[in-house]
Amino acid sequence: MKIIYKDGHVDECPQDQELHVIRHTAAHVMAQAIKRLYPQADFAFDPANENGFFYDVDLGDTKLSDEDLANIEKEMKKICKEKLPRLPWQQLPVIANLYATSPAEFGELAARLNEEEGVAALEVNVSCPNVKSGGILFGQDPKLAAAVTRAARDAAPNKPLIIKLSPNVTDIALMARSVQDAGADMISCINTLSGMAVDVARRKPRLANVIGGLSGPAIKPVALRCVWQVCKAVDIPVIGLGGICSAEDVLEFILVGAHAVQIGTANFISPDRAFEIVKELPAVCRQLGVTSLDELRGSLKTA
């Protein structure tokens, strides 16, 4: 792999360092995107662990000024008017993921996207802090998660509504039932696991916010357990995610009950990994004797 610098200088990257360079480049790109949207943000990434990807973003004071709100309003209009039309939404579904700090804000975001033809569905991230309840995450309280779900559902009756659950709870099945009863059409799980990374030499945390989100292959066993429990608890479709890096991983999630999957961190390692997995899936199905995904779905034998 060759590394090309801004001044045109080219270096040859040793093969054993390629993954390290790719992961850190992905982290840098991610950081620059966040900094453009949130100039006040304090963030850090720790992509050094090959089995996981640590990150955190600290936006500081959660109280937004009138100027902040005006900027968000401007950015929303820009996304809908300039960026959304350029996405290939006529060829494949575009799903918008929503982040907010109150049920009312979730409702406002959902309402703005409800009439956008280019948005096929909304995914609501309830792993957000509720600033009016001392910072507790919506996804850690079934009543708060239900309130967010109802707000988004009422505001966007024309869009399929997906609620993305956090694994950092005592009973994820209870959370799933609460959002289903509140009007969710689908559930996606899991979001990242809470974790830490520390630097012994500096005696300091590696992450700006001390605690961050862990994603990647390391969390797949937890994700499989959560998807299995949620699928048994609800009647609506479940989208599985968390550490999926191969076609075999996809089949594992379908086996425990998932109707679909999402691939995230693997794309930081290889940007076209999702497309490669789609290509590999038919051959892997033949090797494993899988003739129908519908027949495989939820067929895990536990007795």
C-alpha positions as CSV (number, residue, x, y, z in Angstrom):
1,M,0.0,0.0,0.0
2,K,1.3,3.5,-0.9
3,I,0.8,6.6,1.3
4,I,0.5,9.8,-0.7
5,Y,1.1,13.0,1.3
6,K,-0.3,16.5,0.5
7,D,3.0,17.7,-0.9
8,G,3.0,14.8,-3.4
9,H,5.6,12.7,-1.5
10,V,4.9,8.9,-1.7
11,D,5.9,6.3,0.9
12,E,5.6,2.6,0.7
13,C,3.7,1.2,3.7
14,P,5.0,-2.1,5.1
15,Q,2.4,-4.9,4.7
16,D,2.3,-5.5,8.5
17,Q,1.4,-1.9,9.1
18,E,-1.4,-1.5,6.5
19,L,-4.3,-2.3,8.9
20,H,-2.8,0.1,11.5
21,V,-2.7,2.9,8.9
22,I,-6.2,2.3,7.6
23,R,-7.7,2.2,11.0
24,H,-6.0,5.5,12.1
25,T,-6.9,7.1,8.8
26,A,-10.6,6.2,9.3
27,A,-10.5,7.6,12.8
28,H,-9.0,10.9,11.5
29,V,-11.6,11.2,8.8
30,M,-14.3,10.6,11.4
31,A,-12.8,13.2,13.8
32,Q,-12.6,15.8,11.0
33,A,-16.3,15.3,10.2
34,I,-17.3,15.7,13.8
35,K,-15.2,18.8,14.2
36,R,-16.9,20.4,11.2
37,L,-20.4,19.9,12.7
38,Y,-19.4,20.6,16.4
39,P,-16.4,22.9,16.6
40,Q,-16.6,22.8,20.4
41,A,-16.4,19.0,20.5
42,D,-13.7,17.1,22.5
43,F,-13.2,13.7,20.9
44,A,-10.8,10.8,20.8
45,F,-10.5,7.5,18.9
46,D,-8.5,4.4,19.9
47,P,-8.4,2.1,16.8
48,A,-5.3,0.2,18.0
49,N,-7.2,-2.9,19.2
50,E,-7.7,-5.2,16.2
51,N,-10.8,-6.7,17.9
52,G,-12.5,-3.5,18.7
53,F,-12.8,0.2,17.9
54,F,-13.1,2.6,20.8
55,Y,-14.4,6.1,20.4
56,D,-16.1,8.9,22.3
57,V,-17.4,12.4,21.6
58,D,-17.8,15.0,24.3
59,L,-19.9,17.9,23.2
60,G,-19.3,19.7,26.5
61,D,-22.2,21.9,27.7
62,T,-25.4,20.3,26.4
63,K,-27.3,23.6,26.7
64,L,-27.6,25.0,23.2
65,S,-27.7,28.7,22.5
66,D,-30.1,30.4,20.1
67,E,-27.1,30.6,17.7
68,D,-26.5,26.9,18.1
69,L,-30.1,26.1,17.4
70,A,-30.1,28.4,14.3
71,N,-27.0,26.6,13.0
72,I,-28.7,23.2,13.5
73,E,-31.8,24.5,11.7
74,K,-29.5,25.7,8.9
75,E,-27.7,22.4,8.7
76,M,-31.0,20.4,8.6
77,K,-32.2,22.5,5.7
78,K,-28.9,22.1,3.9
79,I,-29.0,18.3,4.3
80,C,-32.6,18.0,3.0
81,K,-32.1,20.5,0.1
82,E,-28.5,19.8,-1.0
83,K,-27.2,16.5,0.3
84,L,-30.2,14.2,0.3
85,P,-31.0,14.7,-3.4
86,R,-27.5,13.6,-4.3
87,L,-27.9,10.3,-2.5
88,P,-28.9,7.3,-4.6
89,W,-32.3,7.0,-2.8
90,Q,-34.1,5.9,-6.0
91,Q,-31.8,2.9,-6.2
92,L,-31.6,1.8,-2.6
93,P,-33.3,2.9,0.7
94,V,-31.8,5.7,2.7
95,I,-32.3,5.4,6.4
96,A,-31.8,8.5,8.6
97,N,-30.4,7.9,12.1
98,L,-31.7,10.5,14.7
99,Y,-29.8,11.8,17.8
100,A,-31.4,14.2,20.2
101,T,-31.5,15.1,23.9
102,S,-35.3,15.1,24.6
103,P,-38.4,13.5,23.2
104,A,-39.5,16.8,21.8
105,E,-36.3,17.1,19.9
106,F,-36.6,13.6,18.5
107,G,-40.2,14.5,17.4
108,E,-39.0,17.7,15.7
109,L,-36.3,15.8,13.8
110,A,-38.7,13.1,12.8
111,A,-41.3,15.6,11.6
112,R,-38.8,17.4,9.4
113,L,-37.9,14.1,7.7
114,N,-41.4,12.7,7.5
115,E,-42.2,14.3,4.2
116,E,-38.8,13.8,2.6
117,E,-39.2,11.5,-0.3
118,G,-35.6,10.5,-0.2
119,V,-35.8,9.1,3.3
120,A,-37.1,5.5,3.4
121,A,-37.1,5.1,7.2
122,L,-36.0,6.6,10.5
123,E,-33.7,4.9,13.0
124,V,-33.9,6.5,16.4
125,N,-30.9,6.2,18.6
126,V,-32.1,6.0,22.2
127,S,-28.6,5.7,23.5
128,C,-28.6,9.5,24.0
129,P,-28.5,11.4,27.3
130,N,-31.8,13.0,28.5
131,V,-30.5,16.3,29.9
132,K,-33.7,16.9,31.8
133,S,-33.4,13.7,33.8
134,G,-29.8,14.1,35.0
135,G,-28.2,12.7,31.8
136,I,-29.7,9.2,32.1
137,L,-29.7,7.5,28.7
138,F,-33.2,7.1,27.1
139,G,-32.2,3.6,26.2
140,Q,-31.7,2.7,29.9
141,D,-35.2,3.5,31.1
142,P,-38.2,1.8,29.4
143,K,-40.5,4.7,30.1
144,L,-38.1,7.2,28.6
145,A,-37.5,5.0,25.6
146,A,-41.2,4.6,25.1
147,A,-41.7,8.4,25.3
148,V,-39.0,8.9,22.6
149,T,-40.7,6.3,20.4
150,R,-44.1,7.8,20.8
151,A,-42.7,11.3,20.0
152,A,-41.1,10.1,16.8
153,R,-44.1,7.9,15.8
154,D,-46.6,10.8,16.2
155,A,-44.3,13.2,14.3
156,A,-43.5,10.8,11.4
157,P,-46.6,8.6,10.7
158,N,-45.5,8.1,7.1
159,K,-42.1,6.6,7.8
160,P,-41.2,3.1,9.1
161,L,-39.7,3.6,12.6
162,I,-36.7,1.7,13.8
163,I,-35.6,2.0,17.5
164,K,-31.9,1.3,18.1
165,L,-31.3,-0.3,21.5
166,S,-28.4,-0.1,23.9
167,P,-26.8,-3.2,25.3
168,N,-25.9,-1.4,28.5
169,V,-29.1,-2.4,30.3
170,T,-30.2,-5.0,32.8
171,D,-33.0,-6.4,30.7
172,I,-32.9,-5.6,27.0
173,A,-36.1,-7.7,26.4
174,L,-38.0,-5.3,28.6
175,M,-36.7,-2.3,26.7
176,A,-37.7,-4.0,23.4
177,R,-41.2,-4.6,24.6
178,S,-41.6,-1.0,25.8
179,V,-40.7,0.5,22.4
180,Q,-42.8,-2.0,20.5
181,D,-45.8,-1.1,22.6
182,A,-45.1,2.6,22.0
183,G,-45.3,2.2,18.2
184,A,-41.9,1.0,16.9
185,D,-42.1,-0.9,13.5
186,M,-38.7,-2.5,13.9
187,I,-35.8,-2.7,16.5
188,S,-32.1,-2.6,15.8
189,C,-29.6,-3.9,18.3
190,I,-27.0,-3.4,19.6
191,N,-25.4,-0.1,19.9
192,T,-21.8,0.1,21.3
193,L,-20.8,-1.3,24.7
194,S,-19.5,1.2,27.3
195,G,-15.8,0.8,27.9
196,M,-12.5,2.4,28.7
197,A,-9.0,2.5,27.3
198,V,-6.0,3.8,29.4
199,D,-2.4,4.8,28.7
200,V,-0.2,3.4,31.5
201,A,2.9,5.4,30.4
202,R,0.9,8.7,30.7
203,R,-1.3,7.6,33.6
204,K,-4.3,9.0,31.6
205,P,-7.3,7.7,29.8
206,R,-7.0,7.4,26.0
207,L,-10.4,8.8,25.4
208,A,-11.3,12.4,25.9
209,N,-14.5,11.6,27.8
210,V,-12.8,8.7,29.7
211,I,-15.7,6.3,28.9
212,G,-16.5,5.6,25.3
213,G,-18.2,3.1,23.0
214,L,-16.6,-0.2,22.0
215,S,-17.6,-1.7,18.6
216,G,-16.1,-4.3,16.3
217,P,-15.6,-8.1,16.5
218,A,-15.1,-8.0,20.3
219,I,-18.7,-7.3,20.9
220,K,-20.3,-9.9,18.6
221,P,-21.1,-12.4,21.4
222,V,-22.9,-9.8,23.4
223,A,-24.8,-8.6,20.2
224,L,-25.9,-12.2,19.4
225,R,-27.2,-12.7,22.9
226,C,-29.1,-9.4,22.8
227,V,-30.6,-10.1,19.4
228,W,-31.7,-13.6,20.5
229,Q,-33.4,-12.2,23.6
230,V,-35.1,-9.4,21.8
231,C,-36.4,-11.7,19.0
232,K,-38.0,-13.9,21.6
233,A,-39.6,-10.9,23.4
234,V,-41.2,-9.0,20.5
235,D,-43.3,-9.6,17.3
236,I,-41.8,-6.9,15.1
237,P,-38.7,-7.5,12.9
238,V,-35.2,-7.1,14.5
239,I,-32.1,-5.8,12.8
240,G,-28.9,-7.3,14.2
241,L,-25.6,-5.5,14.4
242,G,-22.4,-5.6,16.4
243,G,-19.1,-7.0,15.2
244,I,-20.3,-8.4,11.8
245,C,-17.3,-8.9,9.6
246,S,-18.1,-11.9,7.4
247,A,-20.9,-13.8,5.7
248,E,-20.7,-16.4,8.5
249,D,-21.4,-13.6,11.0
250,V,-24.5,-12.5,9.0
251,L,-25.9,-16.1,9.1
252,E,-25.3,-16.3,12.9
253,F,-27.5,-13.2,13.4
254,I,-30.2,-14.6,11.2
255,L,-30.0,-17.9,13.0
256,V,-30.8,-16.3,16.3
257,G,-33.8,-14.4,14.7
258,A,-32.6,-11.3,12.9
259,H,-34.5,-10.2,9.8
260,A,-31.7,-8.1,8.5
261,V,-28.2,-6.9,9.6
262,Q,-26.1,-3.7,9.7
263,I,-22.4,-3.5,9.2
264,G,-20.4,-0.7,10.7
265,T,-16.9,-1.0,12.1
266,A,-15.8,-3.5,9.5
267,N,-16.1,-0.7,7.0
268,F,-13.4,1.2,8.8
269,I,-11.1,-1.7,8.2
270,S,-12.2,-2.2,4.6
271,P,-14.5,0.4,3.1
272,D,-16.1,-2.1,0.7
273,R,-16.5,-4.9,3.2
274,A,-20.3,-4.8,3.2
275,F,-20.3,-5.3,-0.6
276,E,-17.8,-8.2,-0.3
277,I,-20.0,-9.9,2.3
278,V,-23.0,-9.7,0.0
279,K,-20.9,-11.3,-2.7
280,E,-19.6,-14.1,-0.4
281,L,-23.0,-14.9,1.2
282,P,-24.4,-17.3,-1.5
283,A,-21.3,-19.5,-1.5
284,V,-21.2,-19.6,2.3
285,C,-24.9,-20.6,2.3
286,R,-24.2,-23.5,-0.1
287,Q,-21.2,-24.6,2.1
288,L,-23.4,-24.6,5.2
289,G,-26.4,-26.2,3.6
290,V,-28.5,-23.1,3.9
291,T,-31.1,-23.1,1.2
292,S,-33.4,-20.4,2.5
293,L,-32.7,-17.5,4.9
294,D,-36.4,-17.6,6.0
295,E,-36.0,-21.2,7.1
296,L,-32.7,-20.4,8.9
297,R,-34.2,-17.4,10.7
298,G,-34.8,-18.1,14.4
299,S,-34.0,-21.9,14.0
300,L,-31.4,-22.0,16.7
301,K,-31.7,-25.3,18.6
302,T,-31.2,-24.6,22.4
303,A,-32.4,-28.0,23.7
